[in-house]
Amino acid sequence: MFTREEAQKLAGKILSYSTFPECTVSLASSEEVSVRFANNGITTSGFTVERTIAISSTRDGKTGTSSTTQIDEDSLRAVVKRSEELAGLALPNPEHMPPLGKQDYPALDKFDEATARAGAPAMAPHVRAIIEAAQGQKLVAAGFFQRAATASALANKNGLFAFGRETDSRLSTTVRTADGSSSGWAGQPAVSISEMQGAALAETAIAKCLRWRKPVRLEPGKYTVVLEANAVGDLLRMLGFSFSARNAEEGQSFLSKKGGGTHLGDKLFSEIVTLRTDPFDRRLPGLPYSGEGLPGRRITWIDKGVVQNLFYDRYWAAKAGKEPTPFPASAVLEGGEAGLEELIGATERGLLVTHFWYIRVVNPQTLQLTGLTRDGLFLIEKGKVTTPVMNFRFNESPVRLLQNAQKLGRVVRTRGFEGGTMLAPPMVASEFTFSSVSDAV
């Protein structure tokens, strides 16, 4: 992967080949190791090294972009020339912003050397623990273990240079009965691979699989739900896009007021809800700069139910006379001190949801989503998990979820089936809409 010095030197060389007044260089390099297992055995393993160089050249508001994976001089000169030729074919962009100058980027500690070097000796014991635990219960385990290290840089002719490194790892497993009639899931992401606990994941997934056998059918409707943290993260992962000031002001999001204006400053959610982004939190991967090159910083979007900020890209900020803000990444939904079992114990009747699957947007303006429960859905009665329940399709918005939130537990790092990552707590919420029964496992 690129070091800071290598990235800066390479970017400077590329910029020297540019003949246009504006040129931006994006560098990305990564190294990944992965292990996939199924039917209680390792099926594939992989080692991938990738490198991409993207060039954007602009003249008179017309931009052309080209990329390459080669770093020899001829290839670099050619990719710069290609971007300039493409700019000549483009139409002027009326929203083009002049390039940023030199920025002061924060120092982030998101790189773990042990994770960056980890291979089979560090990963295999966790996979073995899962497989052996499943075999001990005459169950079948499958899953995926991946660790990644990346280095990225951004530079332009105005003196801007940004660089960041990050590592991350994730391990998940699905455990099923031999006949495929019952299933349980558990997963864990971590910036440092040393935090992984394969045996604990196996225990969780196996317990759900054994408990979910012979699920009963309940009628669709509105239920109080206890959502495990991964289920909360699954639903909230796209919420950041809805904080776009432009979408809100143009009437295209749930933050748009009827007749004009936005809900900035309004109390829209339960008072227990505080949502922020924090690029400095070491539990989350991330870079010190945004896609536009803005320095990362802490921002509170919802404070005790009140909408505190909107996201302004550079163009819309200039148009509105506002300060531009980095995109809402590294999201943190603040929680409480209760564990999942305490949340269950305080629920008179409801459904315990492990996580969601196949989530899709139904209505972008209200952020209504649809998807399915999977790998463990259970009835809660008088504070006890009592009965396995057949899966449901849901139709619900994370906006309504946060409005109906009643209790929050301890915050953990999440990453469910649908990708994306954040810090989120388990949650008790009322009036969650399950629209139909699914007989899928």
Secondary structure, DSSP 8 states (H G I E B T S, - for coil): ---HHHHHHHHHHHHHT--SSEEEEEEEEEEEEEEEEETTEEEEEEEEEEEEEEEEEEETTEEEEEEES--SHHHHHHHHHHHHHHHHHS---TT-----------------HHHHH--HHHHHHHHHHHHHHHHHTTEEEEEEEEEEEEEEEEEETTS-EEEEEEEEEEEEEEEEETTSS-EEEEEEEESSGGG--HHHHHHHHHHHHHHTSS-B----EEEEEEE-HHHHHHHHTTGGGGGBHHHHHTT-STTB-TTS-B-TT-B-S-TT--EEE-TT-TTS---SB-TTS-B---EEEEETTEE---B--HHHHHHHT------S-SEEE---SB-HHHHHHT-SEEEEEEEEEEEEEEETTTTEEEEEEEEEEEEEETTEEEEEB--EEEEE-HHHHHHSEEEEB--EEE--TT---EEE--EEEEEEEEEEE----
